Amino acid sequence: MSKTTRRDMLKLLGGAAIATTGVLSLGRSAFAADKAKIVIIGGGIGGITTAKYLRLINKDVKITIIEPNSKYTFCPGSNEILVGEPLSDFERSYDHTRKRYDFDIVADKVASIDFDKKSVKTAGGTALQYDSLVISPGPTFVFDDIEGYSQGLAETKILHAWKAGKQTTMLRDQIKAMPQGGTMVIATPSMPFRCPPAPYERASFVAEWMEKNNPKGKIIILDKNPGFIFQIQYSKYWEDNFGFGTDNARIERITSQDGGSVAKVDAKNMTITNAHGDTIKADVINVIPTNQPNELAIKSGLKKVDFGIEVNKHDMSVDGHKDVYLIGDSADFLVKTGYLAANQAKVVAQAIDDRLHGKEPGQPIYTNNCVAKAAKDNFGMSIADTFRERDGKLLLAQTVQDPFPEEIDNPFLHHIRAAVSDNWQRSFRRAVFD
């Protein structure tokens, strides 16, 4: 690996990146010789970002990622695959990133963690010792909380496509094969779940596709939540374009108060029954399962609280386990996004390097940025959140949603935001893997 200089790193990160993360101090001590072993469980956005940024500030540590897949498929933006974008645009090989940032990958799943011995054992029997461990495996999906639903069914007929890849293209094919005038049901889990705007973006994209390809088709959203992010923006777009709120609406949303929770699915008859006992016949049923903290973390004895595994918000470390950190969808954050996982990863990378040099980590700033679209080309939106840690608690310092409600009728702004969303997605993919 070529030597990374302070100037190289500043060019790569950019002043804005350093400002928004509040981490990554670049003092000379960051380049001191360390032979510590860093093991990262999970090669998604959080895991790869941890490896990348830790390598940028420490050229000597040994970094190993445990990841069973040979490539990663981005979930952010993947709703576009349902309406024509190629899956390959969202796939990334690990080879380039691994070589550039000098880390190893063990192609396997983790079977167990021994915190006392500081060891991770894979399903294939490999044992890896660590000085610092980063757990970033993504969520576990729950299927048995709905009668008639199962993991097998979710992988074959009543798909969730909440982990981008094969299921996404299968759901795309189901949508394309719908009969004219057919019905698609999208059922959401209760919050929190990864990428909160995505179920509504999915409905909006498919409804837009139906305008040309299945003009009498309909989408019913069974929503386990009373409200959702960007509700003002989506409702406005649906009213203007899909008759939302009328008897002939292309998109109908049934809220939790009105029976939006799913009680039962019947794959043979392709019906779905809500909490009020109403049964809906559908041609495509897309049940997004409950998101829970990863089963590995639970099995390992880590403490589950309201929104995930309990972590110290100062550095994302796990209470009671020295040098163990947990980030991403399984962490105790109400917000679950890829951007926030990447931000948490940068906090962890700095914390690990600080502790290797006998320092306590500084004050973190967590930022979240989320983009979404109601139409592929002409209606976009975004939200940015800043969180600060105080006395072990996470405080929302600022949130900015764009467009503002008073700008909801500005078509030029919507078009610009759609372009911004597209550019944001491309830039984020490069920022993680390049």
Secondary structure, DSSP 8 states (H G I E B T S, - for coil): -----HHHHHHHHHHHHHHHH------GGGGS----EEEEE--SHHHHHHHHHHHHH-SSSEEEEE-S-SEEE--TTGGGGGGT--GGGGEEEHHHHHHHHT-EEE-S-EEEEETTTTEEEETTS-EEE-SEEEE----EEE-TTSBT--HHHHTTTS----SSSHHHHHHHHHHHT--TT-EEEEE---S--SSTTHHHHHHHHHHHHHHHH-TT-EEEEE-SSS--TTHHHHHHHHHHHH-TTSTT-SEEEE-GGGT-SEEEEETTTTEEEETTS-EEE-SEEEE--EEES-HHHHHTT--EETTEE--BTTTTB-TTSTTEEE-GGGBS-S---HHHHHHHHHHHHHHHHHHHTT------EEEEEEEEEEETTTEEEEEEEEEEEETTEEEEEEEEEES-GGGTT-HHHHHHHHHHHHHHHHHHHHHHH-
